[in-house]
Amino acid sequence: MQITDVNADQLLNLKDQVNKEYEELKNQGLKLDLTRGKPSAEQLDFSTDLLSLPGGNFTTSDGVDTRNYGGLLGITDIRQIWADTLGLPVGNVIAGDSSSLNIAFDLISWSYTFGNNDSPRPWSAEAATGDKVKWICPVPGYDRHHSITELFGFEMLTVPMTDEGPDMDAVRELVKDPAVKGMWTVPMFSNPTGAIYSGDVCRALADMETGAPDFRIVWDNAYAVHTLTDEFPPVVNILQLAEEAGNPNRFWFMSSTSKITFAGAGVAFFASSSENLDWYKSIANVRGIGPNKVNQLAHAQFFGSVDGVRAVMRKHASSLAPKFQRVLDILDDRLGGLNVAQWTRPEGGYFISVDLVDGTAARTVELAKQAGVVLTPAGSTFPLKKDPNDRNLRLAPSMPPLDQLDTAMTVFAICVLKATIEALENGADHGQGATQAHGSTSAESKPEVFATEGEGKN
């Protein structure tokens, strides 16, 4: 949004009130954190029973002693449960150790070092000629994805996210370049917008022609079952779509239990075509002898079936949904009608994406820090942590209890207003008569919404 969208007269009339409340909040000595999407202690407690598993029997249903070496693909018990969860054939699913991010790193690292199964030569050899390897990054996006391609020195090409996924016109144009080797995606409850890729976008990604024969899409379905409601949207079988389109090797499909059971102590999954899996296994078999099968068996016994996975996720939804709703209520109540922000209303995942007036995101983060609330740094959802518009911020409601979330979001809202007022006073042409920003999700503003708890609005 531009400063011209702001309801300037109404906002400037609130200046004294905003400054007064900001100083009162600063004086409270707050120490609150809204930075990362970590499960709360309540959510972690949902999986306490996992710590007593496996229950004395360490043998899988097909007779594998999980305490011993081997089993590069992971045990069938947990692979079958996750294949059912994702709607994939079990033969296309590998179960590894705890982090799907580690698997994504390996895939890119091995392609860079050795080339993948469709590569004319290693990606590093292409980079050595002076032509940078290029990678598509929908924005706003996942910061840890960007960190991987940044580490390898890839040129990261941004495309805007829409409500249905990445802007496919932009993607189709970029992939014509044979130097473009891949793309990051989070197709369900995307980080940070919460968008679900539409069927049309999924088919377009599977169908499109690419200049590079070894082009890969990291299909990071980290939030495939992380609903905030009782409904579980169907998971698109992207492997089938790719095969039907004649591009069977295009997708590297990731998933994990990291925000379902215990972070760092779960099970990660890699699904792909048979050719891709054969290439992966040829290197993984040298890197190690096999994953932690005891932990995989424990997870299989804990879940029991895909219905067990969904039962656990409904518990998570019962914890998370009220927090997300509280954040949305405060955004509506305190920022509505002033056209200083617009935000997503996700039905799953771990984040709410907020777009502010251009040039005010970093200042909002700074003001919040001074008031004792740590936010994810401005720019974090963009490659190299540089948002060219200084606009987007990611909110993570999961960790704090509701009372702390109320306070943190009150601080956030006041800081957004204060940063925008400063921008107005710095000489921006705010115009007259702007009453509703495009895409606004908010209700009409009322001056009394700035009252602190106990004085009026919560």
Secondary structure, 3 states (H helix, E strand, C coil): CCHHHCCHHHHHHCHHHHHHHHHHHHCCCCCEEECCCCCCHHHHHCCHHHHHCCCCCCECCCCCECCCCCCCCCCHHHHHHHHHHHCCCHHHEEECCCCHHHHHHHHHHHHHHHCCCCCCCCHHHHHHCCCCCEEEEEECCCHHHHHHHHHCCCEEEEEEEECCEECHHHHHHHCCCCCEEEEEECCCCCCCCCCCCCHHHHHHHHHCCCCCCCCEEEEECCCCCCECCCCCCCCCCHHHHHHHCCCCCCEEEEEECCCCCCCCCCCEEEECCHHHHHHHHHHHHHHCCCCCHHHHHHHHHHHCCHHHHHHHHHHHHHHHHHHHHHHHHHHHHHHCCCCCEEECCCCECCCEEEEECCCCHHHHHHHHHHCCEEECCCCCCCHHHCCCCCCEEEECCCCCCHHHHHHHHHHHHHHHHHHHHHHHHCCCCCCCCCCCCCCCCCCCCCHHHHCCCCCCCC
